[in-house]
C-alpha cells in the first residue's frame, strides 16, 4: 500500500510506501479522529466582564429625584461608557468531541 505526499502547492511530490497494517484503515474514522484531536486543542479565550465583575460603581451616582437627569443606579451599567457588557461572550465553552 502507498500514500501520496503533497507539497505546499498541493501537487504530488512523492509516494510513500506504507506497511500492510495500514491497508484496512477506514478514512472516515481517521478523519473523525483528527477532527476530534484538533477540536481538543482549541481554546475558548473570548470573555467580557459583567456588572458584578467590574470595578467600582457600588454607590448610586446621584439621587433618584431632583437632579433632572435620567435615573442611574450604577456606573457599572452597560448603558454607561466604560461599563459592563450586557450579553458578551464568556469563557468556559468546551470544544472536545467524542
C-alpha positions in Angstrom: 0.0 0.0 0.0 1.2 3.5 -0.7 0.2 7.1 0.1 0.7 10.2 -2.0 2.8 13.0 -0.4 1.8 16.6 -1.4 3.9 19.7 -1.4 2.9 23.2 -0.2 1.0 23.8 -3.5 -0.9 20.5 -3.1 1.0 18.9 -6.0 2.2 15.3 -5.9 5.7 15.4 -4.5 6.3 11.7 -4.0 4.8 8.4 -2.9 5.3 6.8 0.5 5.2 3.0 1.0 3.1 2.1 4.0 3.1 -1.2 5.9 0.3 -3.7 5.3 -1.2 -3.0 8.7 -2.5 0.3 7.2 -4.5 -1.4 4.4 -7.7 -1.8 6.5 -7.9 1.8 7.8 -11.3 3.5 7.3 -10.5 7.0 6.0 -13.7 8.5 7.6 -12.8 7.2 11.0 -9.3 8.7 10.6 -10.9 12.0 9.6 -13.1 11.9 12.8 -10.1 11.2 14.9 -8.1 14.1 13.5 -11.1 16.4 13.8 -11.6 15.3 17.5 -7.9 15.8 18.3 -7.8 19.3 16.7 -11.0 20.3 18.5 -9.5 19.3 21.8 -6.6 21.7 21.2 -9.0 24.6 20.6 -9.0 27.2 23.4 -12.0 29.4 24.4 -10.5 32.8 25.2 -13.2 35.3 24.4 -14.5 37.0 27.5 -16.3 40.2 28.6 -17.0 41.5 32.1 -20.5 41.5 33.5 -21.7 44.1 36.1 -20.6 42.0 39.0 -17.0 41.6 37.6 -16.4 45.3 37.0 -14.5 47.6 39.5 -16.3 50.4 41.3 -19.8 51.7 40.9 -21.2 50.3 44.1 -22.9 53.6 45.1 -25.7 55.4 43.3 -24.0 58.2 41.3 -26.8 60.8 42.2 -30.1 60.9 43.9 -33.1 59.3 42.2 -35.1 62.6 42.0 -34.4 66.3 41.9 -31.4 66.5 39.6 -33.4 66.5 36.3 -31.2 63.7 34.8 -32.1 60.2 34.0 -32.2 57.6 36.7 -28.9 55.9 37.3 -28.1 53.1 39.7 -24.5 52.3 39.0 -21.6 53.3 36.9 -21.1 49.6 36.0 -24.3 49.6 34.0 -23.9 48.5 30.3 -25.5 51.8 29.3 -22.6 53.8 30.6 -19.3 54.4 28.7 -16.7 52.1 30.3 -19.5 50.0 31.8 -20.0 46.2 31.6 -21.2 44.3 28.6 -24.8 43.1 28.7 -24.6 39.8 26.8 -21.0 39.4 26.0 -19.0 36.2 25.5 -17.9 34.1 28.5 -15.1 31.6 28.7 -15.7 28.0 29.7 -17.0 26.5 26.4 -15.7 23.0 25.8 -15.0 22.1 22.2 -13.9 18.5 22.8 -15.6 15.8 20.7 -16.0 12.1 21.4 
